[in-house]
Amino acid sequence: MGELKWSDDDIKDIRDALLEVNRINEELNARCIAFDAMLKNSDKKVKLAQGYIQQLEYVVANYTNQNE
């Protein structure tokens, strides 16, 4: 079986391609981290809103019961 021979240009092209893949990977990781943070923040806002809704439901129920 013959030995693979890589030219300097082949090695440079492969190195450049790997650097580009690494750059894209880092960018995608950063985007995923930012998206995860956004989702966690949104989840906190939803839970807070749900708490307000429960309080309003309680107030409305008590007001309704008092006026019946």
C-alpha positions in Angstrom: 0.0 0.0 0.0 1.4 3.4 -1.0 2.2 6.1 1.4 0.1 9.2 1.4 2.0 12.3 0.4 0.7 15.7 1.5 2.0 18.8 -0.2 2.6 22.0 1.8 -0.5 23.5 0.1 -2.6 20.5 1.1 -1.5 20.8 4.7 -2.2 24.6 4.7 -5.7 24.1 3.2 -6.5 21.4 5.8 -5.2 23.7 8.6 -7.2 26.6 7.3 -10.3 24.5 7.1 -9.9 23.2 10.6 -9.4 26.8 11.9 -12.6 27.9 10.2 -14.5 24.9 11.6 -13.2 25.8 15.1 -14.2 29.5 14.6 -17.7 28.4 13.6 -17.9 26.0 16.5 -16.9 28.8 19.0 -19.5 31.2 17.5 -22.3 28.6 17.7 -21.3 27.8 21.3 -21.5 31.5 22.2 -24.9 31.7 20.5 -26.2 28.6 22.4 -25.0 30.1 25.7 -26.8 33.4 24.9 -30.0 31.6 23.8 -29.9 29.5 27.0 -29.6 32.6 29.1 -32.5 34.3 27.3 -34.7 31.2 27.9 -33.8 31.1 31.6 -34.6 34.8 31.8 -37.9 34.3 30.0 -38.8 31.4 32.3 -38.2 33.6 35.3 -40.5 36.3 33.8 -43.2 33.7 33.1 -43.0 32.4 36.7 -43.3 35.9 38.1 -46.3 36.6 35.9 -47.9 33.4 37.0 -47.4 34.5 40.6 -49.1 37.8 39.9 -52.0 36.0 38.1 -52.5 33.7 41.1 -52.6 36.7 43.4 -55.1 38.4 41.2 -57.3 35.3 41.1 -57.2 35.1 44.9 -58.2 38.7 45.3 -61.0 38.4 42.7 -62.3 35.2 44.4 -62.2 36.8 47.9 -63.9 40.0 46.5 -66.6 37.9 44.8 -67.2 35.8 47.9 -67.6 38.9 50.1 -70.1 40.4 47.7 -72.3 37.4 47.3 
